[in-house]
Amino acid sequence: MSEIRSQATPARDLETQLRAALQTAARNEILRNPNSATPFRAQPKTNQDRIIQAYSAWVLPTILPIINQHIEETR
């Protein structure tokens, strides 16, 4: 895994970190709300992972350009 990480560009590494953070935040938010936690927990682990991955795939393209623009402006 370290070989793959060392070959990643800084932007790609940022995207990977953001994706992981979004997935963690989404899972925490779903589990925090009793109305969503119960049906979510009833799903098999693979379905839970798909739900979380779909969320990050939906949100990441929206926020990544904003973050990249901020990085460019601060250089």
N, CA, C and O atoms as CSV, one atom per row, in Angstrom:
chain,resi,resn,atom,element,x,y,z
A,1,MET,N,N,0.822,-1.186,0.000
A,1,MET,CA,C,0.000,0.000,0.000
A,1,MET,C,C,0.868,1.253,0.000
A,1,MET,O,O,0.517,2.243,-0.642
A,2,SER,N,N,1.980,1.227,0.699
A,2,SER,CA,C,2.844,2.398,0.713
A,2,SER,C,C,3.413,2.677,-0.666
A,2,SER,O,O,3.703,3.828,-0.992
A,3,GLU,N,N,3.579,1.629,-1.494
A,3,GLU,CA,C,4.066,1.835,-2.854
A,3,GLU,C,C,3.055,2.627,-3.662
A,3,GLU,O,O,3.422,3.540,-4.403
A,4,ILE,N,N,1.799,2.284,-3.523
A,4,ILE,CA,C,0.745,2.996,-4.246
A,4,ILE,C,C,0.670,4.428,-3.758
A,4,ILE,O,O,0.563,5.354,-4.562
A,5,ARG,N,N,0.723,4.618,-2.464
A,5,ARG,CA,C,0.616,5.955,-1.885
A,5,ARG,C,C,1.781,6.836,-2.336
A,5,ARG,O,O,1.591,8.026,-2.591
A,6,SER,N,N,2.977,6.267,-2.435
A,6,SER,CA,C,4.136,7.063,-2.816
A,6,SER,C,C,4.058,7.515,-4.265
A,6,SER,O,O,4.669,8.519,-4.629
A,7,GLN,N,N,3.317,6.793,-5.101
A,7,GLN,CA,C,3.180,7.154,-6.504
A,7,GLN,C,C,2.050,8.153,-6.736
A,7,GLN,O,O,1.938,8.716,-7.825
A,8,ALA,N,N,1.223,8.374,-5.739
A,8,ALA,CA,C,0.079,9.270,-5.887
A,8,ALA,C,C,0.540,10.718,-5.966
A,8,ALA,O,O,1.497,11.120,-5.305
A,9,THR,N,N,-0.153,11.484,-6.778
A,9,THR,CA,C,0.128,12.911,-6.845
A,9,THR,C,C,-0.486,13.578,-5.624
A,9,THR,O,O,-1.383,13.006,-5.004
A,10,PRO,N,N,-0.027,14.776,-5.262
A,10,PRO,CA,C,-0.610,15.452,-4.088
A,10,PRO,C,C,-2.123,15.639,-4.209
A,10,PRO,O,O,-2.842,15.469,-3.225
A,11,ALA,N,N,-2.615,15.986,-5.401
A,11,ALA,CA,C,-4.064,16.170,-5.581
A,11,ALA,C,C,-4.797,14.851,-5.380
A,11,ALA,O,O,-5.881,14.823,-4.797
A,12,ARG,N,N,-4.222,13.784,-5.849
A,12,ARG,CA,C,-4.846,12.462,-5.704
A,12,ARG,C,C,-4.867,12.062,-4.236
A,12,ARG,O,O,-5.850,11.498,-3.753
A,13,ASP,N,N,-3.768,12.358,-3.519
A,13,ASP,CA,C,-3.699,12.053,-2.096
A,13,ASP,C,C,-4.753,12.860,-1.331
A,13,ASP,O,O,-5.395,12.341,-0.418
A,14,LEU,N,N,-4.922,14.113,-1.703
A,14,LEU,CA,C,-5.950,14.952,-1.087
A,14,LEU,C,C,-7.327,14.343,-1.330
A,14,LEU,O,O,-8.153,14.285,-0.420
A,15,GLU,N,N,-7.571,13.894,-2.545
A,15,GLU,CA,C,-8.859,13.285,-2.872
A,15,GLU,C,C,-9.089,12.024,-2.033
A,15,GLU,O,O,-10.196,11.794,-1.546
A,16,THR,N,N,-8.060,11.220,-1.867
A,16,THR,CA,C,-8.172,10.001,-1.063
A,16,THR,C,C,-8.486,10.339,0.389
A,16,THR,O,O,-9.339,9.703,1.009
A,17,GLN,N,N,-7.804,11.331,0.927
A,17,GLN,CA,C,-8.052,11.747,2.308
A,17,GLN,C,C,-9.462,12.307,2.472
A,17,GLN,O,O,-10.140,12.017,3.457
A,18,LEU,N,N,-9.896,13.104,1.510
A,18,LEU,CA,C,-11.247,13.668,1.579
A,18,LEU,C,C,-12.303,12.577,1.478
A,18,LEU,O,O,-13.302,12.604,2.196
A,19,ARG,N,N,-12.080,11.622,0.588
A,19,ARG,CA,C,-13.039,10.524,0.429
A,19,ARG,C,C,-13.167,9.748,1.740
A,19,ARG,O,O,-14.279,9.423,2.156
A,20,ALA,N,N,-12.053,9.449,2.387
A,20,ALA,CA,C,-12.086,8.720,3.661
A,20,ALA,C,C,-12.799,9.539,4.739
A,20,ALA,O,O,-13.590,8.998,5.512
A,21,ALA,N,N,-12.520,10.833,4.789
A,21,ALA,CA,C,-13.171,11.694,5.777
A,21,ALA,C,C,-14.676,11.779,5.531
A,21,ALA,O,O,-15.466,11.735,6.474
A,22,LEU,N,N,-15.067,11.898,4.278
A,22,LEU,CA,C,-16.491,11.959,3.946
A,22,LEU,C,C,-17.201,10.660,4.310
A,22,LEU,O,O,-18.321,10.680,4.821
A,23,GLN,N,N,-16.556,9.549,4.049
A,23,GLN,CA,C,-17.167,8.268,4.376
A,23,GLN,C,C,-17.328,8.109,5.882
A,23,GLN,O,O,-18.351,7.605,6.347
A,24,THR,N,N,-16.339,8.529,6.637
A,24,THR,CA,C,-16.438,8.468,8.092
A,24,THR,C,C,-17.547,9.391,8.596
A,24,THR,O,O,-18.346,9.008,9.451
A,25,ALA,N,N,-17.585,10.607,8.056
A,25,ALA,CA,C,-18.622,11.568,8.477
A,25,ALA,C,C,-20.017,11.066,8.120
A,25,ALA,O,O,-20.944,11.194,8.920
A,26,ALA,N,N,-20.173,10.505,6.944
A,26,ALA,CA,C,-21.481,10.001,6.523
A,26,ALA,C,C,-21.935,8.859,7.427
A,26,ALA,O,O,-23.083,8.821,7.868
A,27,ARG,N,N,-21.029,7.938,7.693
A,27,ARG,CA,C,-21.385,6.808,8.564
A,27,ARG,C,C,-21.767,7.316,9.961
A,27,ARG,O,O,-22.749,6.853,10.541
A,28,ASN,N,N,-21.000,8.255,10.495
A,28,ASN,CA,C,-21.303,8.801,11.823
A,28,ASN,C,C,-22.648,9.514,11.841
A,28,ASN,O,O,-23.414,9.379,12.795
A,29,GLU,N,N,-22.935,10.269,10.789
A,29,GLU,CA,C,-24.201,11.000,10.722
A,29,GLU,C,C,-25.385,10.047,10.615
A,29,GLU,O,O,-26.403,10.243,11.279
A,30,ILE,N,N,-25.257,9.031,9.796
A,30,ILE,CA,C,-26.335,8.043,9.666
A,30,ILE,C,C,-26.584,7.359,11.002
A,30,ILE,O,O,-27.733,7.185,11.407
A,31,LEU,N,N,-25.527,6.976,11.680
A,31,LEU,CA,C,-25.677,6.251,12.941
A,31,LEU,C,C,-26.122,7.147,14.092
A,31,LEU,O,O,-26.656,6.658,15.088
A,32,ARG,N,N,-25.906,8.454,13.964
A,32,ARG,CA,C,-26.318,9.395,15.008
A,32,ARG,C,C,-27.842,9.565,15.040
A,32,ARG,O,O,-28.424,9.796,16.100
A,33,ASN,N,N,-28.469,9.450,13.895
A,33,ASN,CA,C,-29.910,9.668,13.779
A,33,ASN,C,C,-30.646,8.333,13.938
A,33,ASN,O,O,-30.444,7.426,13.130
A,34,PRO,N,N,-31.486,8.196,14.953
A,34,PRO,CA,C,-32.181,6.915,15.168
A,34,PRO,C,C,-33.062,6.494,13.992
A,34,PRO,O,O,-33.240,5.301,13.744
A,35,ASN,N,N,-33.611,7.467,13.271
A,35,ASN,CA,C,-34.480,7.128,12.132
A,35,ASN,C,C,-33.709,6.488,10.983
A,35,ASN,O,O,-34.270,5.695,10.227
A,36,SER,N,N,-32.443,6.821,10.846
A,36,SER,CA,C,-31.651,6.209,9.782
A,36,SER,C,C,-30.759,5.085,10.306
A,36,SER,O,O,-30.402,4.180,9.552
A,37,ALA,N,N,-30.399,5.132,11.579
A,37,ALA,CA,C,-29.471,4.139,12.128
A,37,ALA,C,C,-30.059,2.733,12.111
A,37,ALA,O,O,-29.367,1.776,11.761
A,38,THR,N,N,-31.325,2.601,12.484
A,38,THR,CA,C,-31.929,1.269,12.573
A,38,THR,C,C,-31.972,0.579,11.206
A,38,THR,O,O,-31.515,-0.558,11.093
A,39,PRO,N,N,-32.511,1.234,10.154
A,39,PRO,CA,C,-32.513,0.551,8.859
A,39,PRO,C,C,-31.095,0.352,8.299
A,39,PRO,O,O,-30.824,-0.633,7.613
A,40,PHE,N,N,-30.205,1.292,8.600
A,40,PHE,CA,C,-28.831,1.167,8.109
A,40,PHE,C,C,-28.150,-0.046,8.739
A,40,PHE,O,O,-27.498,-0.831,8.050
A,41,ARG,N,N,-28.307,-0.189,10.040
A,41,ARG,CA,C,-27.696,-1.332,10.730
A,41,ARG,C,C,-28.290,-2.658,10.270
A,41,ARG,O,O,-27.626,-3.693,10.338
A,42,ALA,N,N,-29.530,-2.635,9.804
A,42,ALA,CA,C,-30.169,-3.866,9.339
A,42,ALA,C,C,-29.593,-4.334,8.001
A,42,ALA,O,O,-29.786,-5.485,7.610
A,43,GLN,N,N,-28.894,-3.452,7.308
A,43,GLN,CA,C,-28.291,-3.798,6.017
A,43,GLN,C,C,-27.034,-4.636,6.239
A,43,GLN,O,O,-26.340,-4.470,7.242
A,44,PRO,N,N,-26.743,-5.541,5.295
A,44,PRO,CA,C,-25.451,-6.248,5.367
A,44,PRO,C,C,-24.309,-5.237,5.231
A,44,PRO,O,O,-24.489,-4.160,4.663
A,45,LYS,N,N,-23.156,-5.589,5.748
A,45,LYS,CA,C,-21.984,-4.699,5.731
A,45,LYS,C,C,-21.660,-4.235,4.311
A,45,LYS,O,O,-21.295,-3.076,4.114
A,46,THR,N,N,-21.786,-5.113,3.328
A,46,THR,CA,C,-21.474,-4.716,1.945
A,46,THR,C,C,-22.428,-3.625,1.461
A,46,THR,O,O,-22.008,-2.704,0.761
A,47,ASN,N,N,-23.690,-3.719,1.823
A,47,ASN,CA,C,-24.650,-2.676,1.440
A,47,ASN,C,C,-24.366,-1.370,2.175
A,47,ASN,O,O,-24.485,-0.290,1.597
A,48,GLN,N,N,-23.992,-1.468,3.450
A,48,GLN,CA,C,-23.630,-0.267,4.200
A,48,GLN,C,C,-22.458,0.441,3.515
A,48,GLN,O,O,-22.468,1.660,3.344
A,49,ASP,N,N,-21.459,-0.337,3.133
A,49,ASP,CA,C,-20.290,0.247,2.463
A,49,ASP,C,C,-20.675,0.897,1.134
A,49,ASP,O,O,-20.160,1.963,0.794
A,50,ARG,N,N,-21.571,0.266,0.385
A,50,ARG,CA,C,-22.022,0.845,-0.892
A,50,ARG,C,C,-22.750,2.172,-0.681
A,50,ARG,O,O,-22.557,3.118,-1.445
A,51,ILE,N,N,-23.573,2.238,0.342
A,51,ILE,CA,C,-24.302,3.469,0.653
A,51,ILE,C,C,-23.319,4.591,0.964
A,51,ILE,O,O,-23.452,5.701,0.448
A,52,ILE,N,N,-22.338,4.300,1.805
A,52,ILE,CA,C,-21.348,5.305,2.199
A,52,ILE,C,C,-20.481,5.710,1.012
A,52,ILE,O,O,-20.194,6.894,0.837
A,53,GLN,N,N,-20.063,4.753,0.201
A,53,GLN,CA,C,-19.247,5.065,-0.978
A,53,GLN,C,C,-20.023,5.910,-1.980
A,53,GLN,O,O,-19.468,6.820,-2.596
A,54,ALA,N,N,-21.300,5.608,-2.139
A,54,ALA,CA,C,-22.132,6.393,-3.060
A,54,ALA,C,C,-22.255,7.831,-2.572
A,54,ALA,O,O,-22.232,8.766,-3.372
A,55,TYR,N,N,-22.383,8.005,-1.274
A,55,TYR,CA,C,-22.467,9.357,-0.717
A,55,TYR,C,C,-21.193,10.137,-1.015
A,55,TYR,O,O,-21.257,11.274,-1.480
A,56,SER,N,N,-20.046,9.540,-0.753
A,56,SER,CA,C,-18.795,10.271,-0.988
A,56,SER,C,C,-18.583,10.514,-2.477
A,56,SER,O,O,-18.038,11.551,-2.856
A,57,ALA,N,N,-18.996,9.590,-3.320
A,57,ALA,CA,C,-18.873,9.786,-4.775
A,57,ALA,C,C,-19.775,10.916,-5.246
A,57,ALA,O,O,-19.476,11.569,-6.247
A,58,TRP,N,N,-20.859,11.153,-4.548
A,58,TRP,CA,C,-21.791,12.215,-4.909
A,58,TRP,C,C,-21.288,13.572,-4.410
A,58,TRP,O,O,-21.419,14.576,-5.111
A,59,VAL,N,N,-20.720,13.608,-3.214
A,59,VAL,CA,C,-20.313,14.870,-2.593
A,59,VAL,C,C,-18.919,15.326,-3.036
A,59,VAL,O,O,-18.702,16.518,-3.251
A,60,LEU,N,N,-17.991,14.407,-3.172
A,60,LEU,CA,C,-16.600,14.767,-3.446
A,60,LEU,C,C,-16.415,15.635,-4.689
A,60,LEU,O,O,-15.663,16.607,-4.622
A,61,PRO,N,N,-17.055,15.338,-5.814
A,61,PRO,CA,C,-16.868,16.207,-6.985
A,61,PRO,C,C,-17.348,17.641,-6.774
A,61,PRO,O,O,-16.930,18.548,-7.493
A,62,THR,N,N,-18.206,17.844,-5.811
A,62,THR,CA,C,-18.697,19.181,-5.509
A,62,THR,C,C,-17.692,19.965,-4.676
A,62,THR,O,O,-17.468,21.149,-4.926
A,63,ILE,N,N,-17.089,19.318,-3.694
A,63,ILE,CA,C,-16.211,20.060,-2.787
A,63,ILE,C,C,-14.750,20.080,-3.224
A,63,ILE,O,O,-14.023,21.008,-2.870
A,64,LEU,N,N,-14.309,19.093,-3.973
A,64,LEU,CA,C,-12.900,19.035,-4.354
A,64,LEU,C,C,-12.447,20.263,-5.150
A,64,LEU,O,O,-11.380,20.799,-4.850
A,65,PRO,N,N,-13.202,20.736,-6.148
A,65,PRO,CA,C,-12.772,21.944,-6.861
A,65,PRO,C,C,-12.673,23.173,-5.950
A,65,PRO,O,O,-11.798,24.016,-6.141
A,66,ILE,N,N,-13.544,23.271,-4.989
A,66,ILE,CA,C,-13.509,24.398,-4.051
A,66,ILE,C,C,-12.232,24.340,-3.223
A,66,ILE,O,O,-11.565,25.356,-3.023
A,67,ILE,N,N,-11.904,23.170,-2.755
A,67,ILE,CA,C,-10.689,23.009,-1.957
A,67,ILE,C,C,-9.455,23.259,-2.815
A,67,ILE,O,O,-8.525,23.936,-2.376
A,68,ASN,N,N,-9.435,22.724,-4.023
A,68,ASN,CA,C,-8.290,22.948,-4.917
A,68,ASN,C,C,-8.116,24.427,-5.237
A,68,ASN,O,O,-6.989,24.919,-5.294
A,69,GLN,N,N,-9.209,25.133,-5.443
A,69,GLN,CA,C,-9.136,26.571,-5.710
A,69,GLN,C,C,-8.541,27.297,-4.508
A,69,GLN,O,O,-7.711,28.193,-4.664
A,70,HIS,N,N,-8.962,26.915,-3.329
A,70,HIS,CA,C,-8.423,27.539,-2.113
A,70,HIS,C,C,-6.916,27.292,-1.998
A,70,HIS,O,O,-6.156,28.190,-1.637
A,71,ILE,N,N,-6.505,26.087,-2.303
A,71,ILE,CA,C,-5.076,25.751,-2.240
A,71,ILE,C,C,-4.295,26.620,-3.212
A,71,ILE,O,O,-3.242,27.153,-2.864
A,72,GLU,N,N,-4.811,26.766,-4.440
A,72,GLU,CA,C,-4.123,27.571,-5.449
A,72,GLU,C,C,-4.053,29.043,-5.010
A,72,GLU,O,O,-3.040,29.706,-5.233
A,73,GLU,N,N,-5.104,29.543,-4.400
A,73,GLU,CA,C,-5.147,30.945,-3.984
A,73,GLU,C,C,-4.183,31.226,-2.823
A,73,GLU,O,O,-3.693,32.345,-2.673
A,74,THR,N,N,-3.922,30.216,-2.017
A,74,THR,CA,C,-3.046,30.432,-0.864
A,74,THR,C,C,-1.565,30.219,-1.188
A,74,THR,O,O,-0.705,30.441,-0.336
A,75,ARG,N,N,-1.275,29.797,-2.393
A,75,ARG,CA,C,0.132,29.586,-2.778
A,75,ARG,C,C,0.789,30.883,-3.149
A,75,ARG,O,O,1.969,30.901,-3.498
